[in-house]
Amino acid sequence: MESENIECVSVSDGMVEEEEVAHIPHPFLKPRGNGSGTVSGGGGGVGGGGVPAPVISPVARVHELLECPVCTNSMYPPIHQCHNGHTLCSTCKSRVHNRCPTCRQELGDIRCLALEKVAESLELPCRYLSLGCPEIFPYYSKLKHEAQCSFRPYNCPYAGSECSVVGDIPFLVAHLRDDHKVDMHIGSTFNHRYVKSNPREVENATWMLTVFHCFGQYFCLHFEAFQLGMAPVYMAFLRFMGDENEARCYSYNLEVGSNGRKLIWEGIPRSIRDSHRKVRDSHDGLIIQRNMALFFSGGDRKELKLRVTGRIWKEQQTLDAGVSTPNPCS
């Protein structure tokens, strides 16, 4: 990366104070329990010290049986078993070279149809129950829901590296500020100046990221340079730190220009559910060709000096035939 060659001078409504973003010193996602579903109850006997022993429900016992002993994920058809009855998932069957990981016997191609049938009768809570999801699903529908659950954690939106951190929005805001040292600003308007000493060198994507806090939400403003075919281009775009249905409640514009000319982009911010690369590769933002960028920079056209301005606004609730339409933005 050549980020040291880019200077970002920002003027906005204000800087975010340290206390504005709650600092969470521990990882957001704690290790999950063993999935036993144990609960304390008075009818389960008494353990040491007079403490009631945990009672394991029948559903929890079946759920344990559906846990693959290799990857510890829930098993879905086809569920394989060895001649001794030990089970494992189809993904891990190829990983263990057709040998049972429990007894080391050859696996063959035996399906555990009984366990697959039992799984059909189960109803289980979403894995993101602890994050607020109240839904309960049949066993075979649960996986599909969890892939799209609105309570699932978000990936870190930082574009400068393959960051593997996940969490909720308050945690990621603190993570961007404390770990990635991203600039934080309060307000819905921005006025950024991007400077690069040698704009003809665009070997790898160069980037800047700024987080804005307005309307009670957080937005990520990206600016980068990359090769589009054989030509270098510069691109600016906005991402919303939340789900897509919430992102549609907002709009933004970006403007760059000089010498009596200007380029203007207006659009809806993309959710950070969409990866940074997906947004960039879809060209969903303000794209400036290098020659135009150098023209806007003025001078001898040997140094990039772009000023990008813009604002974010919240869409108003619409009325249809005098009837108020439900608005997720409210």
Backbone bond lengths (Angstrom), bond angles and torsions (degrees), N, CA, C in turn:
res aa  C-N    CA-C-N  psi(-1)  N-CA   C-N-CA  omega(-1)  CA-C   N-CA-C  phi
1 M - - - 1.461 - - 1.522 110.79 -
2 E 1.291 116.63 151.26 1.454 120.89 -178.61 1.516 109.90 -117.99
3 S 1.321 116.44 36.21 1.453 119.10 -174.34 1.517 112.75 -63.99
4 E 1.355 117.03 -19.85 1.454 117.78 -179.80 1.527 111.46 -70.36
5 N 1.342 116.70 -14.23 1.456 120.20 179.78 1.520 112.77 -89.71
6 I 1.307 116.43 -0.91 1.460 119.59 -177.58 1.513 109.29 -111.79
7 E 1.297 115.22 130.72 1.453 120.76 175.69 1.520 107.75 -109.64
8 C 1.298 117.34 131.57 1.462 121.04 177.31 1.509 108.43 -118.76
9 V 1.323 116.25 112.60 1.449 121.58 176.56 1.510 106.90 -107.76
10 S 1.316 117.64 117.82 1.461 121.19 -172.06 1.514 111.06 -116.17
11 V 1.327 115.10 138.54 1.460 121.80 172.98 1.508 106.79 -125.19
12 S 1.336 118.56 118.33 1.460 120.99 -179.93 1.516 108.36 -141.20
13 D 1.337 115.54 -169.00 1.458 120.06 -174.52 1.521 112.71 -67.98
14 G 1.319 116.94 -24.27 1.454 118.84 -179.68 1.505 110.56 168.21
15 M 1.305 116.89 166.65 1.456 121.71 178.51 1.513 109.08 -95.88
16 V 1.317 115.85 148.86 1.451 120.77 177.47 1.527 108.71 -75.93
17 E 1.308 116.14 128.22 1.452 119.67 176.94 1.523 109.32 -75.24
18 E 1.322 115.50 158.95 1.460 120.50 -177.41 1.520 111.21 -57.09
19 E 1.378 116.39 -41.44 1.448 117.63 -175.53 1.513 112.90 -75.46
20 E 1.357 117.60 -8.65 1.464 119.83 -179.81 1.519 110.69 -68.51
21 V 1.327 117.42 -29.03 1.455 121.80 -178.64 1.512 107.93 -113.72
22 A 1.305 115.73 114.89 1.462 119.68 -177.65 1.518 110.29 -63.86
23 H 1.318 115.91 127.52 1.463 119.71 178.69 1.515 108.86 -87.56
24 I 1.322 116.23 125.23 1.453 121.44 179.95 1.514 107.39 -111.72
25 P 1.322 118.60 107.24 1.458 120.26 -170.79 1.513 114.89 -76.22
26 H 1.343 117.33 -12.84 1.460 119.16 -177.62 1.516 109.73 -112.93
27 P 1.340 118.38 159.80 1.467 120.43 179.68 1.509 111.01 -58.44
28 F 1.326 115.47 145.28 1.465 120.24 -177.53 1.517 111.02 -69.38
29 L 1.330 116.13 -44.18 1.460 119.21 -177.69 1.527 109.49 -95.70
30 K 1.323 115.84 111.37 1.442 120.15 178.25 1.518 109.10 -85.09
31 P 1.332 117.43 156.03 1.466 118.80 178.13 1.514 110.53 -58.98
32 R 1.329 114.94 136.26 1.441 119.98 178.98 1.520 109.73 -71.07
33 G 1.344 115.50 156.62 1.450 120.72 177.27 1.516 109.92 -69.82
34 N 1.341 115.26 -173.07 1.460 118.40 -176.95 1.508 112.75 -81.49
35 G 1.342 117.44 5.56 1.450 120.52 175.40 1.502 113.91 76.00
36 S 1.347 118.30 13.28 1.446 119.93 -175.76 1.513 112.77 -75.58
37 G 1.328 117.44 -20.81 1.454 119.66 -179.89 1.513 112.19 66.81
38 T 1.315 118.91 32.17 1.454 121.28 -176.68 1.508 110.80 -72.98
39 V 1.329 114.85 144.20 1.455 121.53 176.77 1.514 108.05 -135.23
40 S 1.313 115.91 150.13 1.459 120.04 177.62 1.508 109.07 -87.43
41 G 1.296 116.38 137.19 1.453 119.38 -179.86 1.503 110.19 -152.45
42 G 1.331 115.36 161.02 1.450 120.22 -175.57 1.502 112.33 -78.09
43 G 1.349 117.72 -15.77 1.456 118.23 -174.55 1.500 113.09 -98.08
44 G 1.297 118.82 13.89 1.449 120.23 -173.62 1.503 113.74 -105.03
45 G 1.320 118.45 17.24 1.448 119.57 -178.42 1.509 110.96 87.93
46 V 1.312 115.90 176.22 1.459 121.30 -176.52 1.508 109.07 -120.48
47 G 1.316 115.80 128.78 1.454 120.27 177.82 1.507 110.35 -91.20
48 G 1.330 115.96 -166.29 1.447 121.24 179.52 1.504 111.77 -62.86
49 G 1.331 116.30 141.26 1.457 121.06 178.72 1.509 112.98 74.86
50 G 1.328 117.48 15.84 1.457 119.65 177.77 1.503 114.46 76.93
51 V 1.351 117.91 11.23 1.462 121.72 179.89 1.515 109.28 -85.37
52 P 1.345 119.10 129.00 1.466 120.28 -179.63 1.521 110.62 -58.84
53 A 1.331 116.40 134.97 1.464 121.21 178.22 1.517 109.64 -71.79
54 P 1.326 118.08 147.52 1.462 120.11 -178.66 1.522 111.55 -67.45
55 V 1.328 114.68 144.89 1.448 121.46 176.43 1.523 108.24 -106.77
56 I 1.308 117.96 128.24 1.454 122.48 -179.66 1.515 108.46 -101.13
57 S 1.311 116.95 121.43 1.453 121.11 -177.30 1.516 110.94 -71.60
58 P 1.350 117.69 155.06 1.472 119.90 178.09 1.521 112.81 -57.83
59 V 1.341 116.93 -38.21 1.465 119.70 179.17 1.522 110.70 -62.67
60 A 1.345 116.01 -40.45 1.463 119.48 179.64 1.523 110.88 -65.27
61 R 1.338 116.33 -36.54 1.469 119.81 178.95 1.535 110.37 -64.36
62 V 1.350 115.97 -42.55 1.459 119.46 178.98 1.527 110.16 -65.70
63 H 1.320 115.52 -39.44 1.467 119.35 178.76 1.515 110.86 -61.49
64 E 1.334 117.24 -36.15 1.464 120.34 176.52 1.527 110.79 -63.80
65 L 1.334 116.07 -39.02 1.459 119.96 179.28 1.521 111.81 -64.82
66 L 1.339 116.85 -26.61 1.459 121.94 -178.85 1.525 112.71 -86.58
67 E 1.317 116.71 4.22 1.467 120.34 178.71 1.520 109.38 -91.09
68 C 1.322 115.88 124.00 1.467 120.72 179.87 1.533 109.25 -65.31
69 P 1.335 118.51 130.96 1.469 120.14 -178.59 1.529 113.80 -71.62
70 V 1.331 117.03 -13.32 1.468 119.97 -178.74 1.527 111.08 -91.96
71 C 1.347 116.77 -56.96 1.476 120.23 -176.48 1.519 112.84 -98.22
72 T 1.335 117.33 -10.28 1.475 125.30 -179.60 1.523 113.15 65.08
73 N 1.333 118.59 10.30 1.463 121.05 174.14 1.525 109.64 -84.52
74 S 1.331 115.72 162.23 1.458 119.86 176.27 1.527 109.52 -66.82
75 M 1.333 115.84 141.86 1.459 120.91 -178.11 1.518 110.63 -93.78
76 Y 1.326 115.29 140.95 1.455 123.08 177.68 1.525 108.22 -128.16
77 P 1.340 118.07 154.84 1.468 120.34 -178.22 1.528 111.83 -54.40
78 P 1.337 116.36 141.58 1.466 126.51 -1.96 1.528 112.52 -81.62
79 I 1.337 116.43 131.65 1.465 122.38 174.47 1.528 107.39 -94.28
80 H 1.313 116.87 125.63 1.464 121.77 -175.71 1.523 110.35 -100.38
81 Q 1.336 115.60 154.30 1.456 120.92 175.27 1.523 109.43 -142.98
82 C 1.343 114.41 156.36 1.464 119.53 176.36 1.527 108.92 -90.62
83 H 1.336 117.49 -178.13 1.468 121.71 -179.49 1.526 111.64 -66.01
84 N 1.317 117.90 -21.46 1.465 121.41 179.13 1.522 112.64 -92.49
85 G 1.335 117.66 1.74 1.462 120.62 175.56 1.512 115.72 92.42
86 H 1.324 119.28 3.38 1.467 121.20 177.91 1.534 109.32 -77.23
87 T 1.302 117.13 137.10 1.461 121.82 -173.76 1.522 111.97 -110.18
88 L 1.330 115.02 160.01 1.463 122.14 171.29 1.528 108.05 -162.83
89 C 1.341 115.65 164.18 1.460 120.29 -175.43 1.529 111.00 -80.37
90 S 1.321 116.08 163.75 1.466 120.77 -176.81 1.523 111.99 -66.96
91 T 1.323 117.74 -31.12 1.466 120.38 179.17 1.523 111.17 -65.29
92 C 1.334 115.69 -41.92 1.464 119.82 -176.66 1.524 112.54 -79.27
93 K 1.333 117.81 -18.03 1.458 120.47 -179.02 1.526 111.33 -58.47
94 S 1.326 116.36 -41.96 1.469 119.67 178.77 1.526 111.70 -74.03
95 R 1.314 116.63 -26.42 1.468 120.18 -178.07 1.527 111.91 -73.48
96 V 1.330 117.40 -27.65 1.468 120.09 -177.91 1.532 111.82 -96.43
97 H 1.355 116.00 11.93 1.465 121.85 175.19 1.530 112.19 56.85
98 N 1.337 114.16 42.15 1.470 122.38 174.41 1.533 112.87 63.02
99 R 1.334 116.17 26.55 1.461 121.01 176.06 1.524 109.26 -117.62
100 C 1.318 116.68 132.56 1.462 120.66 178.81 1.523 109.45 -61.91
101 P 1.336 119.24 126.17 1.472 120.84 -178.81 1.524 113.04 -71.25
102 T 1.353 116.28 -13.08 1.468 119.30 -178.60 1.523 111.96 -92.73
103 C 1.342 117.22 -50.22 1.475 120.34 -175.82 1.523 112.90 -113.52
104 R 1.325 117.98 -3.93 1.455 124.73 177.31 1.523 113.81 68.64
105 Q 1.330 117.58 12.61 1.460 120.96 175.78 1.525 109.63 -78.27
106 E 1.325 116.00 159.71 1.462 119.58 178.15 1.519 109.66 -67.63
107 L 1.325 116.36 138.19 1.462 120.56 -175.65 1.522 112.67 -78.87
108 G 1.304 118.58 -44.18 1.453 120.45 -173.74 1.519 111.00 71.03
109 D 1.335 116.45 -149.92 1.467 120.87 -179.09 1.528 110.66 -127.43
110 I 1.317 116.50 50.26 1.463 121.36 -179.38 1.525 109.31 -92.06
111 R 1.323 115.75 125.53 1.477 121.35 175.46 1.523 109.19 -92.08
112 C 1.323 116.30 141.13 1.465 121.02 174.15 1.527 107.87 -93.75
113 L 1.331 115.49 78.41 1.469 120.89 -175.54 1.518 111.88 -65.29
114 A 1.336 117.55 -33.16 1.467 120.34 -179.33 1.529 110.88 -61.95
115 L 1.340 116.38 -45.18 1.463 119.78 179.94 1.527 111.16 -67.40
116 E 1.328 117.19 -36.25 1.463 120.02 176.70 1.523 111.08 -62.52
117 K 1.339 117.12 -39.20 1.459 121.26 178.82 1.527 111.23 -68.06
118 V 1.328 116.73 -40.89 1.464 120.59 178.73 1.526 110.21 -61.48
119 A 1.331 116.44 -39.57 1.467 120.27 -179.02 1.523 111.52 -60.99
120 E 1.339 116.70 -31.98 1.469 120.00 -179.82 1.522 112.46 -61.37
121 S 1.339 117.43 -27.17 1.466 120.88 -176.46 1.529 113.10 -86.91
122 L 1.330 117.32 -6.58 1.468 120.72 -175.81 1.521 112.05 -82.86
123 E 1.329 116.36 145.66 1.461 123.45 167.41 1.516 107.25 -126.94
124 L 1.329 115.57 126.17 1.455 120.62 -173.18 1.529 110.93 -130.61
125 P 1.325 117.82 151.27 1.468 120.36 176.58 1.525 110.81 -71.86
126 C 1.313 116.00 156.49 1.458 122.23 175.09 1.519 109.71 -59.88
127 R 1.316 116.72 145.13 1.466 121.26 179.79 1.524 112.20 -63.09
128 Y 1.351 116.84 -16.87 1.461 120.79 179.73 1.522 111.37 -98.95
129 L 1.336 116.17 27.29 1.463 121.27 176.76 1.524 111.15 -55.86
130 S 1.329 116.84 -42.62 1.468 120.55 -178.41 1.521 112.43 -67.40
131 L 1.343 116.85 -16.24 1.466 120.77 179.02 1.523 111.52 -97.59
132 G 1.343 117.19 1.23 1.458 120.05 173.88 1.515 116.27 119.91
133 C 1.329 119.44 -6.57 1.461 120.16 -178.17 1.527 109.95 -76.87
134 P 1.338 118.58 122.52 1.470 120.86 -176.78 1.531 113.34 -94.28
135 E 1.332 118.38 1.39 1.460 121.40 -169.61 1.527 112.91 -76.01
136 I 1.337 114.61 148.56 1.460 123.32 174.73 1.520 107.53 -124.54
137 F 1.337 117.26 135.11 1.457 120.84 -172.92 1.517 110.99 -133.72
138 P 1.352 116.68 151.75 1.460 119.31 166.89 1.528 109.20 -56.98
139 Y 1.309 115.77 149.63 1.463 121.53 -172.98 1.519 112.45 -51.43
140 Y 1.337 117.47 -44.91 1.458 120.19 -174.55 1.534 112.95 -79.65
141 S 1.341 118.95 -10.35 1.467 122.04 176.75 1.520 111.78 -96.50
142 K 1.318 115.41 -17.03 1.462 120.92 -173.43 1.520 112.46 -61.33
143 L 1.332 117.04 -43.03 1.469 121.13 -176.21 1.524 111.29 -63.09
144 K 1.351 116.79 -41.41 1.454 120.51 -179.51 1.519 111.09 -64.93
145 H 1.339 116.95 -40.92 1.463 120.15 177.89 1.526 111.08 -63.48
146 E 1.325 117.20 -44.45 1.460 120.30 -174.48 1.522 112.15 -64.03
147 A 1.344 116.92 -27.55 1.464 120.11 178.67 1.525 111.25 -67.90
148 Q 1.359 117.16 -23.34 1.457 121.00 -178.38 1.527 112.78 -120.01
149 C 1.317 118.20 5.88 1.467 121.35 -175.32 1.527 110.64 -58.01
150 S 1.322 115.98 131.62 1.467 120.18 -178.05 1.528 111.76 -70.88
151 F 1.333 117.28 -13.05 1.462 120.37 178.80 1.534 112.20 -93.70
152 R 1.330 117.48 -2.88 1.464 119.00 -179.31 1.529 109.47 -65.71
153 P 1.320 118.27 149.83 1.469 120.21 -177.10 1.529 111.64 -67.71
154 Y 1.320 114.95 158.62 1.461 122.29 179.68 1.521 109.80 -96.49
155 N 1.330 115.32 151.44 1.463 120.51 172.10 1.523 109.56 -80.83
156 C 1.301 115.97 150.74 1.460 120.69 176.99 1.532 109.73 -59.52
157 P 1.345 118.55 128.81 1.468 120.84 -177.43 1.523 114.56 -83.36
158 Y 1.321 117.32 3.99 1.464 119.45 -177.86 1.524 110.26 -64.64
159 A 1.321 116.89 132.78 1.468 121.27 -172.32 1.519 113.29 -99.83
160 G 1.300 118.62 -10.39 1.450 120.03 -173.47 1.511 114.67 -80.78
161 S 1.322 118.09 -10.04 1.456 121.43 179.63 1.522 108.24 -158.59
162 E 1.322 115.73 165.77 1.460 120.51 178.32 1.525 108.34 -83.40
163 C 1.318 116.76 77.73 1.461 121.75 -178.29 1.524 108.94 -79.19
164 S 1.327 117.60 129.89 1.463 122.29 -176.34 1.520 113.16 -97.31
165 V 1.317 117.75 5.14 1.466 121.00 -178.05 1.521 110.13 -69.22
166 V 1.331 116.75 137.78 1.458 122.37 174.42 1.522 108.72 -128.44
167 G 1.338 116.11 157.19 1.454 119.61 179.37 1.507 111.62 172.29
168 D 1.323 116.48 -175.35 1.455 119.62 175.05 1.528 109.14 -83.53
169 I 1.329 116.64 176.92 1.472 119.74 -172.46 1.532 112.37 -63.89
170 P 1.352 120.11 -48.37 1.474 118.20 178.98 1.525 112.98 -57.28
171 F 1.330 116.37 -39.21 1.463 118.73 178.99 1.520 111.43 -65.93
172 L 1.342 117.46 -43.29 1.466 120.20 -178.23 1.527 111.72 -67.49
173 V 1.334 117.31 -34.65 1.469 119.55 177.18 1.529 109.54 -62.23
174 A 1.340 116.24 -46.14 1.460 120.12 177.95 1.531 110.76 -63.88
175 H 1.323 116.88 -38.14 1.470 121.73 178.89 1.528 110.78 -64.35
176 L 1.333 117.83 -43.17 1.466 120.97 178.87 1.524 110.45 -62.81
177 R 1.330 115.39 -41.92 1.458 119.39 -178.22 1.516 112.72 -69.71
178 D 1.335 116.61 -46.74 1.461 120.65 -171.07 1.531 113.11 -85.75
179 D 1.339 117.20 -37.68 1.462 120.09 -174.29 1.525 113.05 -96.39
180 H 1.336 117.02 -37.97 1.458 120.22 179.92 1.532 112.59 -98.69
181 K 1.332 116.96 -4.79 1.475 122.49 177.49 1.535 111.61 56.71
182 V 1.321 117.01 39.88 1.465 121.83 179.76 1.527 109.80 -76.99
183 D 1.325 116.05 142.06 1.467 121.13 177.54 1.522 109.89 -68.78
184 M 1.335 116.26 135.14 1.461 122.60 179.59 1.528 108.75 -115.59
185 H 1.340 115.78 132.23 1.459 120.53 -179.51 1.519 110.43 -133.35
186 I 1.321 115.51 147.34 1.456 121.97 174.44 1.522 107.94 -102.38
187 G 1.327 117.02 132.70 1.454 120.56 176.97 1.505 112.34 130.31
188 S 1.326 114.92 163.45 1.460 121.26 -175.61 1.521 112.87 -104.98
189 T 1.330 118.14 2.70 1.462 121.00 178.12 1.526 109.32 -120.56
190 F 1.322 116.23 151.92 1.454 119.28 179.55 1.520 109.96 -143.47
191 N 1.318 113.80 154.67 1.459 122.68 -177.96 1.521 106.30 -148.02
192 H 1.321 115.98 94.11 1.456 121.46 -173.38 1.525 110.66 -110.97
193 R 1.313 115.53 143.50 1.461 121.29 174.10 1.527 107.89 -118.24
194 Y 1.326 116.05 122.99 1.456 121.74 179.83 1.521 108.99 -109.30
195 V 1.330 115.86 127.60 1.457 121.57 -176.38 1.528 108.60 -125.10
196 K 1.331 115.90 132.92 1.463 121.24 175.04 1.521 108.45 -138.14
197 S 1.323 115.25 129.35 1.459 119.79 -172.31 1.526 112.82 -70.89
198 N 1.348 117.77 -34.06 1.460 120.11 -179.43 1.527 109.21 -130.08
199 P 1.319 117.54 86.03 1.462 120.40 -175.45 1.523 113.86 -69.89
200 R 1.318 118.04 -8.63 1.467 119.79 -178.90 1.529 111.65 -84.25
201 E 1.313 117.31 -7.74 1.453 120.93 176.62 1.526 109.04 -101.00
202 V 1.313 115.90 99.97 1.460 121.57 178.22 1.530 107.00 -128.05
203 E 1.322 115.81 64.54 1.458 119.92 -177.44 1.520 111.01 -78.82
204 N 1.296 116.70 -40.96 1.456 122.33 177.52 1.520 108.04 -127.74
205 A 1.327 115.15 160.57 1.460 119.01 -179.42 1.523 110.16 -64.01
206 T 1.297 116.05 125.06 1.459 120.95 171.79 1.513 106.83 -101.31
207 W 1.306 118.09 148.45 1.451 119.33 -168.11 1.522 111.04 -149.14
208 M 1.304 114.07 157.66 1.463 122.31 168.45 1.519 106.94 -139.19
209 L 1.310 117.43 147.27 1.459 122.14 178.76 1.516 108.95 -135.38
210 T 1.325 116.31 131.87 1.453 122.90 175.92 1.514 108.21 -131.61
211 V 1.324 116.77 138.71 1.461 121.37 178.80 1.524 109.27 -105.63
212 F 1.348 115.66 131.42 1.463 122.29 178.31 1.523 109.75 -114.01
213 H 1.327 115.82 140.03 1.460 122.13 178.32 1.529 108.47 -116.04
214 C 1.337 115.47 114.34 1.464 120.47 177.50 1.520 109.00 -155.56
215 F 1.319 116.92 156.31 1.466 123.09 -178.89 1.534 111.43 55.04
216 G 1.328 116.81 27.45 1.451 120.66 -179.72 1.520 113.74 73.70
217 Q 1.341 118.14 12.50 1.455 122.99 -177.16 1.532 109.96 -127.67
218 Y 1.345 114.88 169.91 1.469 120.83 178.22 1.526 109.74 -119.41
219 F 1.331 115.55 140.32 1.462 123.01 -178.58 1.527 108.85 -130.34
220 C 1.336 116.40 143.29 1.465 122.18 178.38 1.526 109.31 -108.70
221 L 1.324 117.02 119.54 1.465 122.06 176.34 1.526 108.49 -98.31
222 H 1.334 115.94 118.50 1.474 121.74 -179.42 1.529 109.99 -105.32
223 F 1.315 115.59 143.74 1.458 121.61 171.08 1.513 107.79 -138.33
224 E 1.329 117.40 126.04 1.454 119.85 -178.60 1.509 113.43 -146.73
225 A 1.319 114.34 165.91 1.463 122.38 173.69 1.511 107.86 -124.14
226 F 1.335 116.44 137.63 1.462 119.74 179.70 1.525 108.88 -158.52
227 Q 1.311 115.48 169.12 1.458 121.26 179.42 1.521 109.71 -85.84
228 L 1.319 117.44 125.33 1.457 123.09 173.39 1.522 106.25 -111.64
229 G 1.341 115.96 97.94 1.456 119.34 -169.73 1.513 108.68 70.77
230 M 1.320 116.50 -122.57 1.470 121.17 178.48 1.513 112.23 -98.89
231 A 1.326 117.20 -5.50 1.468 119.86 -173.11 1.525 111.34 -108.41
232 P 1.323 118.04 134.68 1.462 120.95 174.10 1.534 110.24 -72.34
233 V 1.322 116.69 140.75 1.462 121.31 176.33 1.521 108.34 -135.57
234 Y 1.335 114.50 161.00 1.458 121.94 174.19 1.524 107.52 -116.22
235 M 1.329 116.17 142.79 1.456 119.85 -175.33 1.528 110.25 -140.72
236 A 1.325 115.39 139.64 1.459 122.22 174.74 1.525 107.84 -127.64
237 F 1.324 116.79 137.38 1.460 120.60 178.23 1.522 109.90 -156.10
238 L 1.333 115.16 162.66 1.460 121.95 -175.10 1.522 109.54 -117.43
239 R 1.343 115.35 138.28 1.468 120.56 173.88 1.519 109.67 -122.50
240 F 1.335 114.35 144.70 1.466 121.81 -178.29 1.520 109.32 -97.64
241 M 1.319 117.14 132.71 1.454 121.02 179.22 1.522 109.54 -86.46
242 G 1.320 114.83 79.67 1.451 123.45 -178.63 1.512 108.82 172.32
243 D 1.338 116.87 -171.21 1.455 121.20 -177.59 1.517 112.32 -79.26
244 E 1.340 115.23 165.08 1.461 121.75 -175.93 1.520 112.46 -62.74
245 N 1.346 117.49 -39.94 1.462 118.89 -178.88 1.523 111.65 -64.89
246 E 1.328 117.77 -30.18 1.467 120.97 174.60 1.527 111.07 -76.16
247 A 1.333 116.76 -36.02 1.465 120.39 -179.09 1.522 111.25 -60.83
248 R 1.337 116.84 -33.14 1.467 120.16 -179.13 1.521 112.99 -67.71
249 C 1.311 117.53 -9.27 1.467 121.11 177.19 1.529 111.78 -78.36
250 Y 1.326 117.93 -7.11 1.464 121.49 -173.87 1.525 111.02 -127.64
251 S 1.313 115.20 154.60 1.459 122.33 173.42 1.520 108.50 -133.40
252 Y 1.331 115.58 164.77 1.465 119.12 178.06 1.516 108.63 -152.74
253 N 1.326 115.18 160.29 1.458 119.58 171.59 1.518 109.78 -133.31
254 L 1.320 114.78 155.61 1.455 123.04 177.54 1.519 107.67 -131.70
255 E 1.319 115.97 142.56 1.463 120.52 -177.76 1.520 109.42 -140.35
256 V 1.326 115.88 135.34 1.450 121.44 176.23 1.525 107.46 -139.60
257 G 1.319 117.34 140.79 1.454 118.45 -179.56 1.519 112.69 177.96
258 S 1.342 113.65 174.03 1.463 121.55 179.29 1.520 107.26 -176.24
259 N 1.302 115.80 164.61 1.463 121.30 175.82 1.534 112.54 55.24
260 G 1.323 116.05 36.62 1.460 120.05 176.80 1.515 114.91 79.27
261 R 1.333 118.73 6.31 1.463 122.03 176.94 1.526 108.57 -122.10
262 K 1.326 115.42 153.90 1.453 119.22 178.30 1.523 110.68 -154.69
263 L 1.330 114.88 152.05 1.461 122.60 170.64 1.519 107.63 -113.26
264 I 1.339 116.44 137.51 1.462 121.65 -178.91 1.528 108.90 -127.79
265 W 1.310 115.88 134.31 1.463 122.11 174.59 1.521 108.84 -122.39
266 E 1.324 116.78 136.97 1.461 121.57 175.17 1.521 108.73 -133.93
267 G 1.304 116.59 135.27 1.453 119.32 -178.14 1.514 112.12 -167.53
268 I 1.325 114.85 -171.15 1.454 123.57 178.14 1.527 107.65 -105.76
269 P 1.322 118.66 133.03 1.468 118.65 179.84 1.521 111.07 -64.09
270 R 1.308 116.57 143.96 1.458 121.72 177.51 1.532 109.68 -85.52
271 S 1.302 116.14 144.24 1.457 120.96 177.46 1.526 109.99 -68.90
272 I 1.333 116.70 149.15 1.461 119.45 175.67 1.521 111.38 -72.04
273 R 1.349 117.58 -2.22 1.469 119.73 168.76 1.535 109.52 -61.87
274 D 1.345 116.06 -32.67 1.461 120.54 173.65 1.524 107.81 -81.77
275 S 1.304 116.47 130.63 1.455 119.67 -177.98 1.522 110.88 -64.03
276 H 1.319 114.34 156.90 1.459 120.35 178.05 1.520 110.79 -57.02
277 R 1.332 117.54 -43.24 1.465 120.71 -178.78 1.525 111.24 -65.68
278 K 1.334 117.47 -38.30 1.460 120.53 179.59 1.524 110.82 -61.96
279 V 1.331 117.07 -42.66 1.463 120.47 179.15 1.521 109.95 -66.58
280 R 1.319 116.79 -45.15 1.460 120.34 -178.52 1.525 111.20 -62.41
281 D 1.343 116.43 -45.22 1.458 119.90 -176.59 1.528 112.43 -71.06
282 S 1.336 117.86 -19.63 1.461 120.41 175.82 1.528 112.10 -83.83
283 H 1.347 117.02 -4.62 1.479 123.99 178.35 1.523 111.13 59.17
284 D 1.338 116.05 33.51 1.461 121.42 -178.46 1.531 109.51 -87.63
285 G 1.322 115.97 74.78 1.449 120.97 -179.18 1.516 111.26 175.32
286 L 1.313 116.12 -172.27 1.462 122.08 179.31 1.528 108.78 -80.34
287 I 1.334 116.56 115.97 1.462 122.01 -179.42 1.527 109.15 -111.54
288 I 1.330 116.55 129.14 1.457 122.63 -176.78 1.526 108.39 -122.26
289 Q 1.325 116.97 117.68 1.455 120.35 175.74 1.531 109.78 -65.17
290 R 1.334 116.75 151.82 1.457 119.59 -174.32 1.526 112.51 -60.15
291 N 1.332 117.57 -43.20 1.459 119.13 -179.27 1.522 111.20 -61.76
292 M 1.338 116.30 -40.00 1.456 119.47 177.79 1.523 110.77 -67.96
293 A 1.341 116.35 -39.13 1.461 119.96 178.55 1.528 111.15 -62.11
294 L 1.337 117.04 -40.91 1.461 120.27 178.45 1.526 111.27 -69.14
295 F 1.336 116.78 -33.20 1.456 120.01 176.31 1.525 110.22 -64.40
296 F 1.338 116.05 -43.42 1.463 120.31 177.77 1.525 111.29 -66.08
297 S 1.339 117.27 -25.55 1.464 120.20 -178.27 1.520 112.19 -74.77
298 G 1.358 116.81 -22.58 1.463 120.28 178.79 1.516 111.79 70.67
299 G 1.300 116.00 -167.29 1.457 121.68 177.60 1.517 112.24 65.06
300 D 1.334 116.07 -141.61 1.461 121.44 -176.74 1.529 112.53 -90.60
301 R 1.325 117.46 9.56 1.468 123.72 177.18 1.526 112.81 61.02
302 K 1.329 117.23 24.05 1.457 120.86 178.76 1.523 112.76 -104.27
303 E 1.329 116.47 -5.21 1.454 120.37 179.87 1.523 108.71 -136.99
304 L 1.327 115.87 135.13 1.458 120.83 179.69 1.528 109.45 -82.06
305 K 1.322 115.55 124.83 1.465 121.56 175.87 1.519 107.33 -138.37
306 L 1.322 115.98 90.17 1.460 120.92 -177.77 1.518 110.23 -107.91
307 R 1.319 115.44 133.81 1.463 120.16 173.33 1.524 107.72 -110.33
308 V 1.328 115.63 116.86 1.466 122.05 179.92 1.520 108.47 -108.84
309 T 1.327 115.58 121.76 1.461 120.79 177.51 1.523 109.07 -116.37
310 G 1.306 116.36 163.64 1.456 119.24 178.67 1.514 111.55 174.58
311 R 1.323 114.65 -179.23 1.456 120.17 177.47 1.521 109.97 -152.98
312 I 1.330 114.80 161.93 1.459 123.35 177.20 1.528 106.95 -117.40
313 W 1.319 116.89 138.91 1.463 119.06 175.15 1.522 110.08 -139.66
314 K 1.324 114.36 159.17 1.457 121.41 -179.79 1.512 109.27 -97.66
315 E 1.343 116.46 131.19 1.452 120.82 -179.86 1.528 110.43 -68.85
316 Q 1.341 115.76 143.39 1.451 120.92 -178.63 1.516 110.52 -83.39
317 Q 1.346 115.43 152.56 1.457 121.04 176.28 1.515 108.68 -67.66
318 T 1.350 116.78 135.61 1.458 121.60 -176.99 1.522 110.79 -97.59
319 L 1.337 115.47 152.81 1.456 122.44 176.98 1.512 108.91 -114.08
320 D 1.325 116.62 131.98 1.462 122.73 -179.86 1.518 109.07 -119.14
321 A 1.339 116.42 110.96 1.469 122.36 -179.57 1.522 111.21 55.95
322 G 1.312 115.80 37.12 1.447 120.08 176.96 1.519 113.99 79.72
323 V 1.330 117.34 1.37 1.465 121.25 -179.71 1.519 108.85 -106.13
324 S 1.313 116.34 130.87 1.449 120.17 -179.41 1.522 110.06 -70.81
325 T 1.340 115.26 125.44 1.468 120.97 179.80 1.525 108.82 -86.21
326 P 1.363 117.59 135.30 1.465 118.97 177.65 1.521 110.93 -54.80
327 N 1.308 115.45 133.21 1.464 120.66 -173.80 1.527 109.50 -126.32
328 P 1.318 118.11 112.72 1.469 119.72 179.56 1.522 112.97 -66.33
329 C 1.340 117.54 -11.62 1.468 120.77 -177.88 1.526 111.81 -78.09
330 S 1.327 116.84 -19.11 1.458 118.45 -174.61 1.509 110.87 -79.97
